[in-house]
Amino acid sequence: MADVERPRRGLLVVNRRARSGELDLDEIRAVLRRGGIEPVDPAAPDRDCKDLIREAQKTCDLVILGGGDGTLNAAAQALAEGTLPLGILPLGTANDLARSLGLPSDPVAAAEVITQMPARPVDLGCVNGHYFFNVASVGFSADLAGELTSDLKRRFGTVGYAVAAVRLLRRSRPFTVYIEHDGTVETVRTIQVSVGNGRHYGGGMTVQEDASVDDGLLHFYSLEVAHWWRLLALLPALRRGTQGKAADVRAFETTEVVLRTRKPRPVNTDGELTTYTPAHIRVVPRAVRVHAPPLGAPASGGTA
């Protein structure tokens, strides 16, 4: 009698505080089991996800994270340190990484992807030792992260980003940043500096239209606008990722950049304030493997 292949064991960690974190997981568990993955619940689900992932390295075959970009940001360090591939259940507000990867927005359909698609390598960004998937930014979006409460995101979804942005926009003022990259140092006045590893961030913004999470590059832009209302005019380009074509937007590609400011300013990574300037940002190629469709493949069930 032939040996029956054992199911792969998938550590299932769900952030119940995410916008859709209270979703009933029965259908997702059934999809995983039909696809040969046995979901493994952590004994203490409220513990730090980094500790859970580290402890699962020898007992599980993959990690399945349910949550939004903040959940993935919190797990990035442990994922980079370990060897387990990642499956994503998009349960957050913006789900920008899921969109960058072409994952479906429906968590059940995303569970199907985990069972059907092989894990492919993706890059991580790293700022001052903190790993991130999507973008690191200083200025307006970092200030926005401080304004955007969990309650606002839960009540209004991606509209909550706009509500918080309107509150903040009129208070925003340009600041000086010193940009070191590729053997040059530039001094600029800006409202926001963003350094993207992936394509999407901030609940609908795009770092650069042709950026991807596996191109081995960081995509930089600086909004050097004279007045806050200019950001409104730039909004369509920021959503498309074509802002680099504007005269008052500085944009380039690199693999490493250092941002210095006259006084320490918070750095936003994937919606979380994780460090301060001076910010040393670099790309870490092929740092994590993720179950996702091939680059350029259309997502089924809509994008997150």
Residue, then its C-alpha position, 0 to 999 in steps of 0.5 A: m500500500a502506497d504511503v499517504e502524503r501527510p498534509r503540510r502544517g500551516l501555522l494559522v495566525v489571525n489578528r482579531r483586531a484587524r478590520s475583518g479579523e472576526l471573520d468565521l474561519d471554518e470555510i477557510r480551514a476547509v479550503l486549506r484542508r482540501g488543498g493538503i494543508e492542516p491549519v495549526d492554531p497557536a496555543a496562545p494566539d494573543r502572543d506576539c506573532k514574531d514569537l509564534i513564527r519563530e517557534a513554528q520553524k521546526t514544527c510547521d511547513l508554512v505560516i498563514l497570516g490573517g490581517g492587514d499590512g500592519t499585521l504583516n509588518a509586525a511579522a516581517q522580522a521573524l519571516a526574514e529570519g526564518t525559512l517558512p513560506l508565507g500565505i496571506l489572508p487579507l483581513g485588513t483595511a487597505n491590504d496593500l501588499a495583497r494588492s501588490l501581489g495580485l491576491p484576491s480580496d476575498p479571504v476564502a479565494a486567497a486561501e485557495v491561492i495558498t493551496q494552489m500557487p507555489a511560494r515565490p521570493v519577494d523583496l523586503g525593505c529594511v530601515n534602521g533594522h526594521y523590515f517592511f513590505n510596502v513603503a517607508s515614508v517621512g513627512f505627511s504620511a507618517d503624520l497621517a499614520g499617527e492620526l489614523t486610529s484603529d477606530l477610524k479604520r474599522r468604522f470607515g475602511t479606506v475612507g478613513y484614510a481620506v478623513a484623517a488626511v483632510r484633518l491633517l492636510r492644512r496643518s502640513r508644512p514643508f521640512t528639510v531633508y538630506i538625501e544620500h544615495d548612489g554617491t550623491v547628497e541632495t538637500v530638499r524641502t519637501i512635504q513627504v519622502s517615500v521609499g517603496n519596496g512594493r507597488h501599493y501603499g496607504g490605502g490606494m496610493t502607488v509608489q511607482e506604476d511599474a514597481s514590483v515586490d521582486d524587482g530588487l529595487l527601492h522606488f523613491y519619490s519626494l513631494e516638493v510642493a509649494h502649497w498643501w493644495r498642490l497635493l490635491a492636484l497630484l492625487p490622481a497621479l499618486r494613485r496611478g504611480t505617475q507622480g514622478k513625471a511632475a516637475d515638483v516631484r523628485a523620483f529615482e530608483t536605488t538599492e540604498v538611501v539615507l534620509r537625514t532631518r534637522k530633528p528626528r522625525p518618525v518613519n512610517t513603515d506599512g502604516e506603523l511608526t517604527t523608527y526615526t530619522p536618520a533613516h538608513i533604508r536598503v532593499v533585501p532581495r528575495a528575503v521571503r517566499v510568499h504563496a502568490p500568483p506569478l508576477g503579472a497574472p490577473a487576480s481572481g475574485g478582485t484585488a484587495 
